[in-house]
Amino acid sequence: MVGRLERVPLREVWRHEALDFVRWLVENIDVLNDVLDLSLSNPERERPAGNFTVDIVAEDQRGPAVIECQLEKSNHDHLGRLITYLVAIGEKTAIWIVSDPRPEHVGAVSWLNEAPDARFYLVKAEAVRIGNSEPAPLLTLIVGPSEEVGQAGKTKQKLSERDSIRHRFWQHLLDRAKAKTKLHSAVSPTSQGWIMTGAGKTGLGLSYVVGQHEARVELYIDRGKGGAEQNKAVYDKLAESREQVEAAFGGPLLWERLEGKRACRISKRLEGGYLDDEARWPAIQDAMVDAMIGLESALRPYIDRLQV
């Protein structure tokens, strides 16, 4: 028997745009990644942009992206906000999520994508269910930047103050790490919120991740699109040795299978981030390096034995 897909009014699923939908999207940014084929991470809600506030600012490999959410028919006001946010924050990627894109705005976003220095995505948001199932999100890309425009628009930008601080944080961490381990010796500092090196198996990476006032080290398991089942299989195999791994590490770890998402991770969270007083950076970075060495050492025997 084949069920029938039914649309569900968005306001029945997310009653309040900012409190419900935006919060849900921050917690499930991978859903948007799958639709746009981006790598958005570290989403932040209500990011200041001059005298305005952006719904969400997230990071992608090409740089930060602003996301404007509108659970109604697209209008000029929200399009104007989106452009204003880009100018105020100095970023180049904009994502506009609406429930009903007007043809005029589809055309406007297509025209904006002809500019070489910005990328605009217009996404339609719906909620669907089959029979009596729980409602599920359905995001559809209506219009996005073309590959030609994207290539033409690639230009170097000055690092923002935040990015400059993070770049300096990673430079100092990598310098300190070299005295203790070769794990990330081939990695260069970046302005992103993470740096990663391979763990010796396809789709497994050892990552340092830093936020404003917190950090973590992790084994990140992600074999890309179509690899969700393999990711879970790898995680499950490693989780069979959880007690032995934590005993070798010397304490508990955070084991996240991330149900409903593609990737999995095993991590250790730490206090302190890149916006803490720079006088504290050496202690924060030493703690991160020591935790990374311990995590890799504890997991290494079980990673090497993986057959999945």
N, C-alpha and C positions, 0 to 999 in steps of 0.2 A: 504494500500500500504506500502511495506517495502522498505526503502532506502538502498543503498549500501555504505558500509564504504570504503572510499578512503584515501590512504596515501598522505600526502602533504610534499614536500621537506622541510626539517627543515630550510634551509636558506631562504625560503620564509616567514617563521613565525618569526624566530629570525635570522636576518642578521649577527649580530656580537655576537660571543660566550660570551665575557665578558660583553659587554655593554647591550646586549639584553637578552640572555638566563639566565645568572647568575643573573642579576637584577630581571628577572621574577621569578626565583626560590626562591630568597630571600623573595619576596613579596607573594609567594604562597607555602611556605614550607609545608603546610598541604597536598598538593598533594603528596609529597614524603612520608610524614608520613603514608598516607593511603596505599601506595604501600608496604612499608617496615614494617608497624605496629610498628613504633617508635613514640616518642613524641618530635621530634626536635622543638626547639624554639630559639628565640633570635639569628637568623643567622647574621653573620657579614661577609661582603665582604672584599676580599683582606687583609686577616690577615697575618702579618709577621710571617715567620718561618725561623729563621736564616737569610740567604741571599736570601731566596725565599719568595714567596707570595702565600698563599693558596686561591683558588677561594672562598670558603665559610667555615667558622667554625660555627657550630651550637651546641646547647646544647640538651642533651637527659637525661633521668632519670639516665642512667648509666654513664654519663659523656660526655664531649665534643666529637664531631665528625667532621672529615675533609671531605670535599666534593670537588672532582675534576671533572670538566665538560669538555667534549670533543665532539663537534658536528661533529664527523667524525669517521672513523674506528679506533678501539683501537690500540694503539701502545706501544712499550716498554718504550718510553720516558715518557709518562703520568703515566704508572704503576710505573716507578722508582720515579717519582715526588711524587706520593701518599705515597710510603713507606718512602721516605725522609721526607715528612711533618710529618708523624706519629712520626718518631724518633726525629725530630727537636722540635716539640711541646710537645712530651711526652704523646700523647693520644693513644687510643686503638681501635677506631672505624673509619673506612674509607669507603667512598661511592664514587664509580667511575661511572659516567654517560656518556655513549657513544651512538653514533647512530648506530654503527655496531660492536658488540663484536666479535673479532676473536676467533676461537675455542681454540687457544693456550693460550689466556688470560683468557678464561673461566676456563680452566684447572689450570692456574696459581693461580687464585683467589680461586678456590676450595682447592688447596694445601695450600695456605696461611692460610685458615680458619682451617687447622688442628692444627695450633699453638695455645696454650692455652691462649695466652696473647693479642690477637687481633681479631677484627671482620671486615671482608671485605664484602662489597656488590657491585655487578656489576649490573648496571641497564641500560636497553636499552631505549633510548628516541626516540619517534616518534611523528609526528603530523598527525591528521586524521580529516576528515570531512564527513558529510553525505549530499549529494546533494550540495546545495549552502550555507550551513551553515558556520559559522565562524570556522576556524581551532581550534582544541582542542588538548591539550597535551595527550599523551599516554605513560606512564612510566611502564615498565615491569621488574620485578626482574628476572635476569638471574641466578644468584647464590648468596647465602648468607651464613652466618654461621649457622651451625646446632645447635640445642638446646643442644646436648651433649657437643659440643665444647664450646658453650657459657657458660654452667655451669662450665666446667672444667677451663675456662679462667677467672672466676671471682676471682680477687685478690684485696686486698686493695692496694691503691697507695698513695703515699704522695701527699697531696694537692699542686697544683701549687701555685705560688705566688698570682695569681689572685683569685684562689679559696680560698686560705687562708684568703685573705682580705675580700672576700664576706662572708665567714663563720664568721669572726669577726664582720662584719657589722651587720649580722642577730642576732648574740648573743647580741650585744649592743641594737639593736632595740627591741628585745623580752624582755630584762631586763627593758627597759624604758616603754614598753607597759604594763607590769604587774602592774605598779603603776596606770594605768588608765582604763584597761579593761581586761576581762578574755577571749576575743575572741580567741586569739592565745596562750592561756596559756598551751595547750597540745602539741604545736608545738615545735620541736627542731631546732636549727640552722642548716643550710646546706650550701654547697658550690655552690648550683645552684643559678640562677638568680631570683628565686621566692620562696615564702613559702605560703602555703594555709591551710585553715581550712574549714570544711563544713559549709554551710549556712543554714542547717536544712531541705533541700529538695534534693532529688536524683539529682546528676549532677550539683549542684550549689556550688561554692566555693568562699570564700572571700580570695583574694590573695594580698599580697604585692609583687611588682615586682620592681627590681632595675637594672639599667643599669650603664654605666660608669659615666654619668653625668646627668642622669634623673631617675625619679621613677614614679610609679603610684600605686594606690590602685584600686581594681576592684572586681566586681561580675563576675565570669567567669562561663558561662553556657555551659556545655558539658557532655552529657550523653553517650559518647563513640560511637563506630561504630554502625551505624544504627539508631542513635538518632538525626540526623540532623533536621528532621521535628519537633520533640519534642522540640529541642533547640530553634528553631525559634518561636514555639508556646509560649514557656515560655517567651522569649524575647518580643514578641508582646504584651502579656498580661501585662507585667511590663511597657512597653512603653506607654500603654494607660494612665498611671498615671504619665507620665513624668513631667508635670508641678508641681504636688503635691510633687513628690519626690525631684525635684530640689529646690522647695520652702523650704522643710524640711531640705535639705542639706545646703542650704544657698548660692547656686550658681550653675552655669551650670555644667553638666557632659557630658562626651563623650559617646554617645550611638552608639554602633557598632554592627549592625546586621550581618556584615561580609558575605555579599551575596556571594554565591558560595563556602562558607566554612562551615565546620560542626558546629563550636562553635560560640557563641556570647559573648559580654561583655559590661558592663557598668562601666566606670572608671573615675577617676580623675587623671590627670597628674600633676606632681610636678617637680620642679627644684632640682637638686642635686642628686649625685649618689655615688657609693662605691669608685670611684677613686678621688673624691673630697678630699681636705685636711681633715684629720681626726678631726681637730679642729671644722669643720663644721658639722660633723656627728650628734651631739646631736640635732641641729636645724633641720637638714634634717629628722632625725628619728622622732622627735616630730611632725613635720608637717605631716609625713606619718601616724603616729598613730592617730592623731586628724582627719585626713581625713578618715581613715578607720572607726573610731567610728561614724563619721557623715554619711558615706555612709551606713553602716549597719543599723543605726538607721532610716535613711530615707527610706530604702528599706524594712525593717523588716515587717511592716504591710501588704505590698503587696506580699512579699514572703510567709508569713503565709497563705494568702488567695488562693494561687495557687492551682488549681485543675488539672493542666495538667502535 
